[in-house]
Amino acid sequence: MSAAPTETPVTETPVLDKQPDTTPGGGQSDAAAAVKGVPSRGPGLRARFAGSPKALIVGMALLFAIVTAAVTGNGTWPGGLEVDVKTPLTDLTDWLSLNRTTHPVFLYFLLHISNFAETAYLSLVDLFAAMGWLGVTVVVTLVAWAAAGADLSRRALRTGAIALGALALCGVLQMWEPTMETLSLMTVAVIASAVIGLLLGLASGLSDRCERVLRPVFDVMQIMPAFAYLLPLMLIFGIGQPPALIATVIYAVPPMARLTSLGLRAADPAALEASVSLGATGRQQLLTARLPLARKQMMLGLNQTIMMCLSMVVLASLIGAGGLGDRIYRAMATKDMGMALTAGISVVLIAVLLDRSTAAAGEQLQERVSQVATRAALLLRRGVWLLALVLFVVFALFGTALGQEAWPEAWSVDLTTGIQQGVDWITRELSFMANWSDAFARGVLNPVRSGLIAVPWWALLLLVAAVGWAVGTWRAAMTGVLCLALIGALGLWDASMDTLSQVFAGLALTVLVGVLIGVLAARVPTIERVLRPVLDVMQTMPQFVYLIPVIGLIGQGRAVGVFAAVIYAAPAVIRITTESLKQVDPTVLEASRSLGDTTSQQLFKVQLPLARKGLLVGVNQGVVLVLSMVVIGGMVGGGALGYQVVYGLSKQNLAIGLPAGAAIVCLGLMLDRLSQPREKHGGR
Amino acid sequence: MTDPNTNTAKTTEPTAADPAAPADPAAPAFAVRDLWKVFGPKADRIPGDPAHQALSTAELREKTGCTAAVRDVSFDVRRGEVFVVMGLSGSGKSTLVRTLTRLIEPTSGSIAMDGEDVLGMDKNRLRELRRRQTAMVFQHFGLLPHRSVLDNVAYGLEIQGVGKAERRAKAQEIVEKVGLAGMEERRPTQLSGGQQQRVGLARALAVDPEVLLFDEPFSALDPLIRRDMQEEVIRLHREEGRTMVFITHDLSEALRLGDRIMLMRDGAIVQLGTPEEIVANPADEYVRDFVRDVPREQVISVRRAMRPADAAESGSGKELAPDTLVVDAIEAVASSGEPCRVVEDGRTLGIVDHERLLAVVAGIDGTLADTEAVTV
């Protein structure tokens, strides 16, 4: 009963994604596609439609959209239904710039936050400068080693070596100063997000009421593209570190809060009951059982929060955060690929350093659960931490006397010119790549975009409602329709269709690449082994960095954002595909083998159908990730909504940037709800 | 099925010495009356309503959306006995044991511990009861993985606020008692299932409770380990005489451990009695089905198997105590080659011979035993 209705509509969802591909710009070919496409599916599809009313409705809505598109030819949102948001937003911008220094809300509240953020940042920059390159390298390496266990195990030594190597390479690449700025920003942002995340996580883990309020907020924050946070904060706080830090904290809080709450709620019920049965008070239970049991999840949350902080700190260079991100941003503006790549490599090094250290610290904590350390090891560990502290103080006081403030000039290599020459060679010799990307933009993106614009707005609303209802619940349909209508009302219909076309193209490529590689990795252990470290690094890299190699290869343009999005989103899809295929019940696979199934029969009749739920989660993740990258592509010629946000940021123009940011959030919400399998709602 | 009043009458018998001195020495360890636990919307209306009470569990769920886990249960747990609650999964036994200390709040009825009303206790008094008077051993152990064995055992004392040195010393003593000496510094994940449950048992013993509550503690263990653990419990009970309430779905475990067994089905009591009473005299078809495969000679005593002695027999033959199990009597009769006498206080109560003992083994002693059971 319950399985049948969910099954058919879900298999139909890809049809929605492919729909624009089959509707090229010209009117007559639209009609041809409509006539040819549907009947050629044969009786199987028709029978399935007849069996499931939901699939029938989606099919009809799709047909309706195609036919009306062919008939009307242009279906943009009517000007009469637009709401003028520009005037009030311009007024607000003016008011903000007039009152930023005088209004009590700023004077007594926001200014304090801003000043605090700035002071914390500046004192850290001063501190790192006072410690000198030697002090920072020694202390960070020591801390990484200590966090990973402070022994001679492979993990601890590797973590220390990674820390040392990453910092040294940053110095060698002449990126020492921006690296220190980024590290200062990171320190402030991570501490603030971790503390706030912990408190919110405690609240929502312990109180059901808080959970009900916070959960949907975190859900929405999770799918909001990082881009959307920047503009409002810049207008309130101006340009500089404070808005960048606050945007980072807001962006990075959810994983810590979510995982803390999850850990508190997932604690072994038997242990909690045992604690109550022994007469523990609420506080005793929290401190002795719940929090310690949630430690693993909280470490994971901290790791994710740190990685999101890095991603945002780099991106926030758009509003004056400084540091490595700023180098990338400026280099991209002047098309200095050598500089962009060098700074990008440094960002990746910092990402690897932070990710490996926190992951090693988490593993080490877990290990301590399964075995008790000897007394000597405990003493040694304490000694190392103490040594790190002492060295920290010594270097902070006398660091500059022991070594220079910045990495010594003599030990550095200038790679920028070499890289620039390489990039020049690529543009000269491998120009076919740029041509391909042009062809992709003309042959795929343009037709999809004109197809989407050709569909009348009311037909598209109907289609969204039908898909939302079929895939999820009526609530998903409502959310989708409302979001789309809001986009229209904001006067951003055409720009949003442009962004949407890029998302569809990117998603189709991502799912294709992701599922193919994911299936391969699940079936061939060697591929998985090789792939794992690559995916690890790729998933820790900040979004911003993905643009650099793509620009280096194909220059700027509309396809850049799409390709970067594919590279950015594919690792997650690969991971989820591999995991869900491997989680298929082995006894079922064994049964299928014993019945003599061929490899492809096994894959298509057993593994893929059984892994369906996981694959859908992968598609959902892919949509959200592709969108967040595609809008960043607006910085490098992607146009559409992303460009309007960038424009608003650079010109401090709320009237242009804010509606575009809101439209991005609406698109994100709509796409997420339409691709979210129903089970996810049921589970809540 | 069972009349609680006869049980109450019996509790006035002298009982074994209690580890903790109760407020009212005459009162049973637990006295439960008319207890209901109903899960579902507006659960309160079910217990008071005779129309609802008459429905079966399935009908009740269909009509009201409520599930009655415990239905109108009354019983006493006597001081110093091992009281086994036995039933299949879903019979409400785990819910029942949790209502005793209000880990699950009962819907209606009354519970008294040592004569003190448990349902009327405020938060602090209830916490005090959980800290000092009862302790529970869980099916899935419920150990804290981030603590060593010793700190897990000392956990209850830590909750009570006992200082570190003192609670560790006490925990050390208990760890040795349950046979875990030398493993104090290990973590629970490094122990086998049986060892983990020993830690769970030690944690419960460490707070020196008046009553130990066991919720299917050995169900997750291998059969051989389970046997070891059952012997451990028997040994502890023999040494300390602590009152125990033991939940199980395993009949052989119930028969091995129980002084008295309460059989539950669909939340209600089917039969309450000694293992011998239940095996020899099942209350209904359900119980009869249950005990069908029990080796009867290992449960039934000669008191139940004997026939009246005639004058010629009362002077000769080997003497047996009335509590002697049939399996032992068979050995005695076979080795001596003649019927044996059942003797209590120098008085011959009856005779067991080949015929009577074989009837027990074959399970055809029922009609005869029934009449005699009344006199027991």
Chai-1 contact restraints between the chains, C-beta under 6 A:
chainA,res_idxA,chainB,res_idxB,connection_type,confidence,min_distance_angstrom,max_distance_angstrom,comment,restraint_id
A,A270,B,F138,contact,1.0,0.0,6.0,A-B,restraint_1
A,A270,B,H140,contact,1.0,0.0,6.0,A-B,restraint_2
A,A270,B,G142,contact,1.0,0.0,6.0,A-B,restraint_3
A,A271,B,G142,contact,1.0,0.0,6.0,A-B,restraint_4
A,A271,B,L144,contact,1.0,0.0,6.0,A-B,restraint_5
A,A274,B,F138,contact,1.0,0.0,6.0,A-B,restraint_6
A,A274,B,G142,contact,1.0,0.0,6.0,A-B,restraint_7
A,S277,B,L103,contact,1.0,0.0,6.0,A-B,restraint_8
A,S277,B,R130,contact,1.0,0.0,6.0,A-B,restraint_9
A,S277,B,M136,contact,1.0,0.0,6.0,A-B,restraint_10
A,L278,B,G156,contact,1.0,0.0,6.0,A-B,restraint_11
A,L278,B,I159,contact,1.0,0.0,6.0,A-B,restraint_12
A,G279,B,R127,contact,1.0,0.0,6.0,A-B,restraint_13
A,G279,B,R130,contact,1.0,0.0,6.0,A-B,restraint_14
A,G279,B,R131,contact,1.0,0.0,6.0,A-B,restraint_15
A,G279,B,I159,contact,1.0,0.0,6.0,A-B,restraint_16
A,A280,B,I159,contact,1.0,0.0,6.0,A-B,restraint_17
A,Q284,B,I159,contact,1.0,0.0,6.0,A-B,restraint_18
A,P292,B,H146,contact,1.0,0.0,6.0,A-B,restraint_19
A,V369,B,P145,contact,1.0,0.0,6.0,A-B,restraint_20
A,V369,B,H146,contact,1.0,0.0,6.0,A-B,restraint_21
A,S370,B,R187,contact,1.0,0.0,6.0,A-B,restraint_22
A,S370,B,T189,contact,1.0,0.0,6.0,A-B,restraint_23
A,V372,B,S148,contact,1.0,0.0,6.0,A-B,restraint_24
A,V372,B,E185,contact,1.0,0.0,6.0,A-B,restraint_25
